[in-house]
Amino acid sequence: MVCGDGTTGVVVLAAELLREAEQLVEKNIHPQTIISGYRKAAAAARKQLAAVAFGVSDEDSLRTCLLNVARTTLSSKLLPADKEHFAKIAVDAILRIRDNCASLDLIHILKKPGGCMKDSFLDEGFILEKKIGVGQPKMKENCKVMVANTPMDTDKIKIFGARVQVDSFEAVHEIELAEKEKMKQKVEKILAYKCDVFINRQLIYNYPDQLFKAAGVSAIEHSDFDGMERLAAALGAEILSTFDNPSEAPLGFCAKMEEIVIGDDTAIRFSGCRAGGACTVVLRGSSEQGLDEAERSLHDALAILSQLVLQQQQQRRQQREAATAAAAAVSGGIAEGFLPSEQQQLLLVCGAGAAEMAMEAAVSRLATTIPGKESLAVEAYARALRQIPTIIVDNAGLDSAEIVSQLRAQHHEGLWNRGVCLEGLGGTLDAKEKGILEAYKSKLSQLCFATEAAEMIIRVDDIIRCAPRERSGM
C-alpha cells in the first residue's frame, strides 16, 4: 500500500520489536515462538485499529478532517510554524483534482528562492519555468498546444561526429540549403496540426523559430524535463516525436496561456487546462535547502490526502454499484439492505499516540489468554507499541513514565480517543476533539511493514563475517 507518509513510524516500531525480540532470545525463547506470538499480536492490533477508526459522512466534515490530517503530517516536518498555511494549500490542491482520481501528476510543485515560506501560494493552472520567444505574443486564449520531444536544430554533423570534405564554397552552401529545406519541411509538418503553441523538450534554432513566428505559433524550447509529463497530462496531450499523422495525434488545450513574473523570474502559466483542476504550488523560501525540505514535506501531505480522497471515492462508487444492482434485481425500487450508507469507509484514526495505545490495550488483553511462551512474545509486542507515545513524550522533555501510565489506564477503560498532551506540564487529551488525526491506511501500513521487517531479521540464525584482510608491512 502506497501511503506517502509513516516511514519514521515504521522504523521506530520495527526497532522496538527487535529490541524486545533480542531480550526474549537471550532468555532462550526460540525465534519461531517469537514470530508466532508477534503474528497473533499483530492480528489483534489490526482488529483493534479497525474498531477505533472512523469515517467521514459529509462534505464539510471531509474538508475539516483533511485539514486536521494535513496539520498532523506537517507537524513532524520542517514546516510546523507554517503548518496552517501549507495544510490549507495541500487540501485546496487535492480537492481541486479529486474528480481526476486525485492524481498527483496534476499538481506541479515549483520552487522559487526568495521571500519567506508564508509567501508560498497555490496557483490555478500549470506554471512552466520558461519564457515566450522574442516577438511572440505574451498571452493567448483558447490555445491548441502541441507537446513534442524532437530535434529542431541542424547540428547533426556535430552530434554524430561526421566529417564532410568539399572542394568549393558552393558545395558548403548547398549543404546548408539542404539542411534548411529539411528543417522547413519538418516545420510544415508540425504546422499541419494547426496548433497555436509548440512546446519542445529540446532546442529550437533561430530558423525554425522564425518559421513558427511567421505562422503565428508560439514556440517554447527546452521545456523542463521533470515537468514535461505533468504538463502533457494537464493539457490532455501526448508527447510527440514524429509528425506524419496530423488527424490522429491528440493536441492539448488550455483556455489561456500567459507570461507571468514570480519574484525576479519569468514563467508561463497555462490555465483552464483540459484536465480540470490542474494546479501549481509555488514554494518561496530563503534557501534552496529549505525549499527542498518544504517540497518533501508538502509531497508527503499531498500523498496522504490523495489516498484518503481516493478511498472515499471508491467506497461511494461501490455503494452506487450495489444500489444499481439491487434496483435491477428488484422491480419497483432499491432492495432493502442495499441503500447507500452515509457512513464512509474507515478513513481516520486518532493521533498523539492514541492509536498505538488502543492497540496496546488489545494486545495486552490477548496476552492474558495465551498459554506458554508465546504470551511473552505477545507482551513484548504490546511493550513495543507502548514505546511510540513514550518516545513522543520523551522528545518533548516531559515525564513519560507518568503521562504514559495515565494514558494506558484510560485506554484500558475504553477511552480510545485519548492521546498524549505536550503542552505545559503534559498530560492526556482527546485527540479527536483537538483535531489530531492520522490516516487509517497509513497507520495500518506502519503496523504491517514494521512487523514484517522485524520478522525477517528475527529469522536470521547467524551472520557470517569475512576475516579481515591481512595488510602487508604491519
N, C-alpha and C positions, 0 to 999 in steps of 0.2 A: 504494500500500500504506500503510495506516494503522498506525503502529508506536508512537506515543506518546512517542518519545524520539529523540535524534540530531540535533536542529536545529543545535547548535553544531558537530558534526562536518561537517554539510553545508556550513555557511558557511565553515569553516576550509579544507576541501578545495577548495571552489569558488574561494576567494580564491587559494589556492596555484596552482591550474590556470590562473587568469587571469594571475597574475604570471609564470608560465613562458611562457604564450602571448604576453604582451607582449614579452618578450625575443626570442622567435622572430620576431615580426612586425618588430621592429627589425632583424633580420638578413635582411629581405626574403623571408621564407618566407610563402607565400600562406595566408590563413586557412583555405581549404578543405583544404589539405595538413595543417594543424594539426588540424583537426577529424577528418580521416580517420585520422590517427595516434592521436588520442585515442580514437576508437571501437574501433580494434584493441586498444589498450592496455586499455580498459575491458572488452572481451570476455575478454581473458586474465586480468584481475584477477577478474572474476566466476567464471571457471572455477576459478581457484586458491582463491578463497574457499569455493566449494562443496567443494573437495577437502580443505581443512583443517577444515571444520565437522564436528561430531559430534553424535550423538543421545543420547536417554535410553532406557534399557532396562527399568527397573523403577520402582516407586512410591517407594522410598527414595531412589533417585538423582534422581528428579524433584523431590522437595522440597528436597534439598540443592542442586541446580542452580538452582532458583528462588530460593533464599535468596542464592546467590552472585550471580545476575544482579541481584537487588534491591539488594544491597550495592554492586555496581559502579555501578548507576544513581544511587543516592543519594549516592555519593562526590563527585559534581560539583555537588551542590546545597547548600542551606543546612544540611542535616542530617547532615554527616559524623560529628559527635561522637556522634549518637544513631542511626547507621545500622543498628546491630544490632537495636535496638528496633523501628524503623519497618520494617525488612526483614521481621521476623517478623510484624508486623501486616499488611503487604501480602500476604505469602504465605498467611497464615491466611485472609484475606478472599477471595483468589482461589480457594483450594481449596474454600472453602465454596460458592461459586457455580458451580463448573465443570460441574455437572450441568445448569445452566441456560444452557449455551453461554457461560459466563464473561462474562455481560452486566454491564458496569459500572453500568448503571442500577439494579442491585440493591445497590450499595454506596453508602451515603449518608455524606458527609463533613460532620461537624458541628463548627464552630469555637466554642470557649468560652474567652474570655480568663480567665487566672488559672492559678496553678501554673506548672510548667515543662514542657518538651517531653516528658520521660520520663513525665509523668503521663497522656499520651495512651493510649487503650486502644481495643480492638475490642469492640463490644457486639453480642450476638445480637439480631436483630430491627431494626426501623426506629424511629428516635427523631425525634419531631416537636417542634419548639420552640413548644409551646403548653400552655395549662392546660386542665384539665377544668372545665366550668362549675360555678358555685356550687350546692351542694346536690345535686350528681350524684355517683354512686359513683366512687371513685378507682381502682377495679380491677374488671375484668370478665373472664370466661373464656368461651372458645368464642363469639367475637363475630362476627356478620354486620355488615359495615361497608359503608356507602354513601359514596362519594366524589362530591361534586357541586360544580358551579360555577353557582350560581343566586342571584338576589337574594332575600334574606329580610328585607326592610325595606319600609317604606311611604313612602319619600321620592320617589315618582315625580314629585310636583309640583316639588320642589326640583331633581331631576335634569334634568328636561326643560324647566325654566323656565316651566311653565304657571302661569296665574293663575286663581283661582276667585272669583267675586263672588257673594255670597249676601245675602239680605235679613233673615236671622234666625239666631240661635244654634242653633236646632233643625236648620236645614239643615246647619250645620257638623258637628253631632253625627251626622246621618245619613250624611254623607260618611265620617266616622271609622268608624262602624259597618260601612259597606260595605267599607272597606279591611280592617278586622279580619276580616270574614267571608270576604273573598277570600283573606287570608293563612291563615285556618283551613282553608279548602278545600285550599290548597296543602300544608299540613302533613299533612292527612288523606291526600292522595295519596302523600306520602313515607312515612307510616306504613303504608300498604298494602303496601309492600315487605317489611315485617316485619324491619327492620334493628334491630340493637342499638346501633349507633354511627352518627351522622350527621356527616360531616366536610365543611364547606363552605369554598370558597375565599373567599367574600365574607362580608359582615357578617350576623350573626343578631341581630335585635332582641329586646327583652325578651319580647314577647308570644309569638312562635313558640318562643322558648327555654322559656317556661313550659309550652307545649303539649307540647314534647318531653319535658320533665321529668315531666309528669303521665303520659305514656305509658311512662316508664321507658327512654327513649332518651337516651343521652349525646350532646350536641351540641357540636361543636368548630368555632369560627368563625375566619375569617382565616387559614386554613392557609397555610403557606409556598408562594409561587408556584413557586420553584425545586424544592421537594421534592414538589410535588403529583403530578407524573407518576411520580416514583420511588415514592412511597407507593402509588399505584394499581397500578403494576407489581408491587410486593412483595406486596400483598394479593390480587392477581389480580382487580382490579375495573376497571370502566370509569368515566370521569368523566362524570356525567350532568348534563344541563341541563333536560331535560323528564321528566315522571313520569306518562306515560299508559299504559305497558305494564309493570306490575309483574312479569309472568311471564317477560318476555324479557330484562330487564336483569340482567347478572351482578353479584352483590354480592361484595365482598371478604371474606376470612376471616382471623382470627388466633386463636391459641389463648389469648392473654392480652393484655389492654390494661391498663396501669397507669401511674400518675403517679410519676415519679422526680425526684430532685434531683441536678443536676450543678453543682458549685460553689455559686453563690448563686442559680441559676436553676432553674425548674421545667420539666420536659418530659414528654412522653407517649411511652411505649415500647410498640410493637406487636411481640410475639414469637410465634413459631410461625406465621409467615405462610404463605399458600398457596404462594408462590414460595419453596420451601425454600432456605435459605442466605442469604436477605436479611439484611444486617447494616449496622451503622453504625460508622464510625471517628470517635471523639470526639477532636479535637485540642485540647490545652491549651497555653498559652503566655502569656508576659508582655505581648505587644503584638499589635495587630491586624495590623501589617505582617509580623511573624514568623509569625503563623498563616496569612496569605495565601500566603507563600512556602512554608511547610510543606505547605499544601494542593496547590500546584502541583507540588512535588517528589513528594509521595505519589501524585498522579494520574499522573505520568509512570511511576512504578514500577508502579502497578496496570495501566496501559495495556500496558506491555511484557510483563508477566507474563500478562495475559489473552490476548495474541496467542500466546505460547508454548503455553499450555494448549489453546487452540483448534486450533493447528497439530497438536499431538499427537493430539487427539481426531479430527480429520479424517483423519489417517493411519491410526488404528486402525479408523475406520469404513470406509475404503477397503479395508483388509486383510480385514475381515469380509465385505464385499460380494464381494470377489474369491473368498474361500474358499467363500461360499454359492453363487456362480455356478458354481464348479468342481465343487462337490458335486452340484449339479443336473445338470451335464453328464455327469458320470462316475458311473455307478451303483456303489454299494458303498463310497463314501468320497470323500475330497477328492483332487483330482488333484495329482500331484507338480508342484511349481513354484508352487502357489497356497497353500502353507502360510503362515499368519500369521507374519510375522517379528517377532522380539523387538526388532530394531533399528528405532527410530522414525525419522520424517522428520528431516532435518537441522535442528537447533534452535539450537545454540550455537557460538560461536567464542571464542577466547581474546582477552582484552582486553590492556590495558597496552601497546598498540601492536603486539602480535603479529600480528594480522590484517592490519594495514597493511603491515608489513614482509614478510609472506608474499606479499602481492600485489605488493609492490615487487620481490621477487626474481623472480617470474614475468614481470613486465613488462620487467625488465632483460634477462632471457634472450631475450624476444621481440625486443627492440631490436637484438640482435646478428644476427638472422636477416632483418631487413627492410632492403632496399637503398633508397638515395635519401634525400631529405629527410624522409620520413615517420619514419625512425628517430630523427631529432632530436625529433620530437613525442612519440614513444613514450618516449624517455629523459626528456623533460620531465615526462611523466605519472608516471614512476617517482620522479623527484625530489619531485614534489608529494606522493605517498604517503609518502615518507620524512620529510616535514616534520611529519607528525602525531606520531610518537614524539619528534621533535626538539623540538617545541613543548611536549610534556608534560614533558620533562626540563628545558627552559629555565624553565618556570614553577615547577619545584621548586628552581631555583637551583643546578643541578648542571652538570657538564661534558657538554654534549650531543654535542660532536664525538667524544669518547672513547667514551661509552656507546652512541651510535647506530652507530658504526663496529663495535663489538663485536657488537651485535645484528644488524647487517647480515651480518657474516661468519657468524654462527651460522645465520641463515636461508638463506644460500646453501649451507650444508652440509645443509639439510633439517630443522633443529630448529625446526619450525613453532610450538611452544608457548612459545618464549622471548619474553619481554616485558621492558620496562624496569623496573628496581627503583629506587624513590625513597627508600629508607631508607639512613641513614648516608651514605657517600660515593657511593652509587649503584652501578649495575651492571645485570646482567640476572638474570632469574628464570624459573622455569617457571610461567607464568600459570595453566595448568590445574590444576597441583598446589596453587597458592595460592588457587584459587577465584576468580580474576579473570576473569569470564566476561561475554559480551555476547550478545544475541540475533542469530542469523544473519540473520534477516529485517531487523532494524534496520540492521545493517552493510551489507547489500546495498542497502537503500533509500538510505542515505547515499551510497554509491558512484554509484548511478544518478542521483539527484537532483543531486548536485554536478556530474557530467559534463554532464548536460543543461543546467543553468544556465550553465556555462562555455561550452558550445557556442552557446547563444542570444546571449550577449554577444559572443563572438568573431565571429559573423556580422554584427554591426553594422559597416557600412562607414564611416559618418561620423555626426557629431552636428550638427544644425542648431540654432544658438543664436540667439534673437531679440536684435536690437540693444538696448542699454539705452535705456530711455525718457528722453527729454530732460526735464530739470526746469527749470521757469521760474524766473528770478531767480538763476541760478547761473552 
